[in-house]
């Protein structure tokens, strides 16, 4: 994990967090802790490489931890539908997750 402070915003700071995906995804989301901050105020943006998707609307925060639900479009190109959560146990360790947070 890399944590880069990009600016101060009043009493808080904005950071870009870069973390490898999990080697075995857990249904309900991948949770990781940002030890370098005391408390995450909000997640401002989230994304993942490899054609997967992480939704800002589904990201949750608790203290200095973030939980990201990872989704994929699991249907033929000729069909349409919502992205589905990746299956439990999926190896996402070769993917990179980036998150922009406001924290103290």
N, C-alpha and C positions, 0 to 999 in steps of 0.2 A: 504494500500500500504506500502510495505517496500522497502527501498532504501539502498543498501549496497555498499560502495565504496570498490573495490577490489585492485586497484593499480593506480599509476600515470603513465601517458604516455606523456612525454614532458610537455607541458603547460595544458594538459587535464587530466581527470580522467576517469577510466573505472568503471561502476556501474552495479550491477545486480538489476533489478527492479522486484518485485513480486506484482501482483495486481489481485484482484478478477475480474472475468468476469462480464459483465453487466447483470442486471436483465431483461433488454429488449434491445436486440441487434438492432442496427440501420443499415439498408442497406447502404453499402459503407464503413463500418468499425466502430470499437469501438475506440473512441478517449479518451485519458486520459492525464493529465498533471502531470509532475514530478516537483513539486514545489521546491524540494531541489537543482535543477540545474538551471543555468542561460540559457544555450543553449545546445541542443543536436546536436552534430556534425554528428553522424551516429548511426544507429542501427546495431549491429554486429551479433545478433542472436535473434530469437523470437520463442516461443512455447506455447502451451496450453494443458492442461490435458483433459481427457475424450474422447479421440479418435478424437478430433477436430484437425484442422490444422491452423496455422498462418504462412503465407509465408513471408520470409524476402524480397522477390522481390516486394511484395505488401505493405509492411510497409512504411508509409510516416511520415515525421517529419516536424514540424513547430514550431520554437522557442524551448520551453521546453515541447511540446506536441507530442504524438505519436498516429497515427491512425493505427489500426491493422484490416485487413480483416480476418474474421474467416470463415473457410470452413469445409465441411464434405463430406464424400463419401456416397452419398445418392442413392445407387442402390444395387441390390442383389449381393451377393458374387460371383455368377456365371457370372456376367457381368463385364464390365470394362468401365471406363470413367474418366473424370477429376473431381476433387472435386468441389462441388457447394458451393457458399456462403450460410451460414445459413439464414433462413428466418427472416425477420424483426419481432421483438417481442420475439424472442427465449430467454428463460431465461438461461443464462450461469453463473449465480452468484455462482453456486457450483463449477465452474471450476477455475483454477489458470493459469494466464498468466505470463510467465517469459520473460524478455527482457534484453539483454546485450547491453549497450550503451557506447559511448564515448561522454563525455560532458565537459562543463566548467561551 
